[in-house]
Each structure stands twice: as C-alpha cells, then as structure tokens.
C-alpha cells in the first residue's frame, strides 16, 4: 500500500476537528436552549410587571413560542446529530416568528395602526440578536443563511408594504427634492409614508454584517484547525525530538513529510540480561522499572539535542542530526552516551540503598549516512530512520557484551567527533581502541573504541599532570 501523503493526513485531521466542532455545536445548542428559556422567562417577568393584561398576553405568548422552537430544535438534533438541515429550518422559524411580531404587532395595544408604521418603529435591530446567536453554531453557512433569510424576508415585507394602495413613497413626489423642507417633513411624518431607500438600507447593512460575521466564524474554524494541528504535532514531536527542535519542526510542516539522505549519529542502548532480570519482578514492577529507565535515558537524549527514534522493549534507538543536521552531531552522541552511563551509575546508587538489583547497560554509537522519512500505511504512519548505519549501530551495541564495556563507539563516530571539535577533548577520555571487530552482515571488520572507567581515570590524571607541567606566565 502506498504511503499516505501529507495532504491526506491533513484532510484526516481536519475531518476529526470538524466532528469535534459539530459535537461542541450540539453541546452548545443545549446550553443555548436553556439560556434562551431563562432569558425569555426574565423578559416575561419584565413584561408582566410593566405591561397590563390583556395586552401583555400577546407578548407572553410569543415568548412561549420562541422557547418551544428552541426545545424542538434540541430534541431533533439529539435524535439524529448527523443531520444538518434542522439548524437551517429552526433558524428560519425564529426569523419568521420575529418578523411576524414586528410586522403585525399586538392588535390589542396598537389597534388599527397603519401597516406602514411597522417599518417606522425602529425594531429591525432585534434581528441582529438572532444573527449574533448563529455564531454559536460555529457554522459560516448557517450565519449566511440567517443573514440572507432576514434580508429576503424583510426586503419582501418592504416591497409588499410599499405596494399597498394607501402607501406613500418618494415615487409619489417626482419633485421631492424641490419641495420645501417643511413640506418634506410633514410628508415624512405621515403615517402611511414609507422611506423605501432608508428601509432597504437596513437590509443592505444586515448583509454586510452577515458577511463579516461569517468570515469571523470561518476564521475561528481555521484557527481551531491550525492550532489543533500544531498542538497535535507538538505533542507527537515532543515524544521523539528534543524541545529545542519542536518549535522549529512545528513551523516547518514539510520537514517530516519528505525523504532525506544525510549523515547522522545513531545510538542503540539496551539493558543487559533483562529477560532473566524481569523474571524476578512482577509485571507491574517490570513496567515501572522500564518507565523509570526510559524516562532517564530519553531525558539525556533530549538534553543533548538528540531524537528519540523508538523504544525497543528494554532499550531504545536515538539519532543525532535527525531531522535537522547540526554542527556537533557526533560529539553530542558521544556526550549523551557518557551522560547515560553516569545516569545509570547514579540510579544504581539509589537502587543499592533499597537493596534493588543493579542495572547494567550496553550503548553502541555509529556515524554514517541514513535515510529518513515517513513509513507505514494509511492506518499507521511513522517517521523512521533506516539504512546500513542503523544496522551497524545495533551490531556495535551487541559488541559491548563481548568487549565487556558500557559504551562502544565506531571509528566513524570518533573521527566525525574529532573533525567537529578540531582538537583533543576530554570527551574522548576513557576510550581505547579495541582489536578489529567482526560485524555480522559485513564482509570486513571494523575498528571499535570501548570505554572503561580505569582508562577514564588515567586520562583524567594525565590531563591534570599536563596542566601542572604547563609553563606559567
């Protein structure tokens, strides 16, 4: 099966985020329903105390209808959350009900007021409340639907009212601009006069606001997708790469999506005799031991700018110079191996105090050309480092048993570190060249350098003597 492309992975991520947003929208709908009911109840109390009966009954009835629409919307969505059309239907019902209330106010209170007065009461801004409420759907389409529905419905109402037989508009006064200001004012205040351009201005403005709100919701969704993707990448990268690389890798999205061939240092580490060691422990104690071991070792990998490629049972594989090549990859690998050994020594001191069995490890490091990139299938994709350098590093780790050493370095990584440092350095203290070693799978032998504590002490003493013998100024 061919590997999954970065585009396909991004599509999958966006699909999961989309479903998450839909779930949050459904949860928000439930909260919005009860918030609406509470708000309508508060408005009802205010109406009951401010408007006498039976006039207040009309408005209380409309409040009950709004609550009923909200509850019906919630019930429909809960039965089948996968359907999107109910949102558009109930948005339309809200808008139609509000328009009916604004266009046909209480006959008990307003009596036989001219229909044209409905456009002059200044009630159109109430539509903005419902338009703003659609933001909670996190759907640009529903925001646009609400805005367009308001515009079409109110525009149709303006057109219908302006065509009533008794309606007066600017078209009834061809010389409107030539009329005296007093005459214009008197005409404007006439109950059946409709300022059509001003009325359609509200329609135009609501369309503009709809576009702005829809773009805001779209941008919010984009930011959610991008932030979730970044956090997902950051969390995944933090498991493998040192913290100083995580920020850079999250900014460079294509770094892990391509294949690269470059030089890098590869390290393998393993607990010696772990099988027999684990036989003496319970499964829980074994798991706790491995967690503690891996935690200490991965800390040193990250502290030295390395990449944790994978955990391999009681061991691990780490690389230095992957995915970003550095100026001291070989040096960092050797320094990390020494730091790992020191961490094990310190851990064994702690274990000795509690009477626990000591931990012995073998660490092998090699330097050479590697191939890195994504491998796997559509179901599981993993960034991996492969090549002969990886295989040789694993073989060198196995040689630590035969060489009776904690750390074994290939001649290649030692040469690369010398080239990086350009001078004799204490990092090489304790390493001695071993006889040429046969490497399984290779026709020729290999020079290997092994570490010993006695040699490290000798090198340390030699350095102290060279300092003492150095001429003073």
C-alpha positions, 0 to 999 in steps of 0.5 A: 500500500502506498504511503499516505501523503501529507495532504491526506493526513491533513484532510484526516485531521481536519475531518476529526476537528470538524466532528469535534466542532459539530459535537461542541455545536450540539453541546452548545445548542443545549446550553443555548436552549436553556439560556434562551428559556431563562432569558425569555422567562426574565423578559416575561417577568419584565413584561408582566410587571410593566405591561397590563393584561390583556395586552401583555398576553400577546407578548407572553405568548410569543415568548412561549413560542420562541422557547418551544422552537428552541426545545424542538430544535434540541430534541431533533438534533439529539435524535439524529446529530448527523443531520444538518438541515434542522439548524437551517429550518429552526433558524428560519422559524425564529426569523419568521416568528420575529418578523411576524411580531414586528410586522403585525404587532399586538392588535390589542395595544396598537389597534388599527395602526397603519401597516406602514408604521411597522417599518417606522418603529425602529425594531429591525435591530432585534434581528441582529440578536438572532444573527449574533446567536448563529455564531454559536453554531460555529457554522459560516453557512448557517450565519449566511443563511440567517443573514440572507433569510432576514434580508429576503424576508424583510426586503419582501415585507418592504416591497409588499408594504410599499405596494399597498394602495394607501402607501406613500413613497418618494415615487409619489413626489417626482419633485421631492427634492424641490419641495420645501423642507417643511413640506418634506417633513410633514410628508415624512411624518405621515403615517402611511409614508414609507422611506423605501431607500432608508428601509432597504438600507437596513437590509443592505447593512444586515448583509454586510454584517452577515458577511463579516460575521461569517468570515469571523466564524470561518476564521475561528474554524481555521484557527481551531484547525491550525492550532489543533494541528500544531498542538497535535504535532507538538505533542507527537514531536515532543515524544521523539525530538528534543524541545529545542527542535519542536518549535522549529519542526512545528513551523516547518510542516514539510520537514517530516513529510519528505525523504532525506539522505544525510549523515547522522549519529545513531545510538542503540542502548539496551539493558543487559540480561533483562529477560532473566532480570524481569523474571524476578519482578512482577509485571507491574514492577517490570513496567515501572522499572522500564518507565523509570529507565526510559524516562532517564535515558530519553531525558539525556537524549533530549538534553543533548539535542538528540531524537528519540527514534523508538523504544525497543522493549528494554532499550531504545534507538536515538539519532543525532542530526535527525531531522535537522543536521547540526554542527556537533552531531557526533560529539553530542552522541558521544556526550549523551552516551557518557551522560547515560552511563553516569545516569545509570551509575547514579540510579544504581546508587539509589537502587543499592540503598533499597537493596534493588538489583543493579542495572547494567547497560550496553550503548553502541554509537555509529556515524554514517549516512541514513535515510529518513522519512515517513513509513507505514500505511494509511492506518499507521504512519511513522517517521523512521530512520533506516539504512546500513548505519542503523544496522551497524549501530545495533551490531556495535551495541551487541559488541559491548557484551563481548568487549565487556564495556558500557559504551562502544563507539565506531571509528566513524563516530570518533573521527566525525567527533574529532573533525567537529571539535578540531582538537583533543577533548576530554570527551574522548577520555576513557576510550581505547581502541579495541582489536578489529571487530567482526560485524555480522552482515559485513564482509570486513571488520571494523575498528571499535573504541570501548570505554572503561572507567580505569582508562577514564581515570588515567586520562583524567590524571594525565590531563591534570599532570599536563596542566601542572607541567604547563609553563606559567606566565 
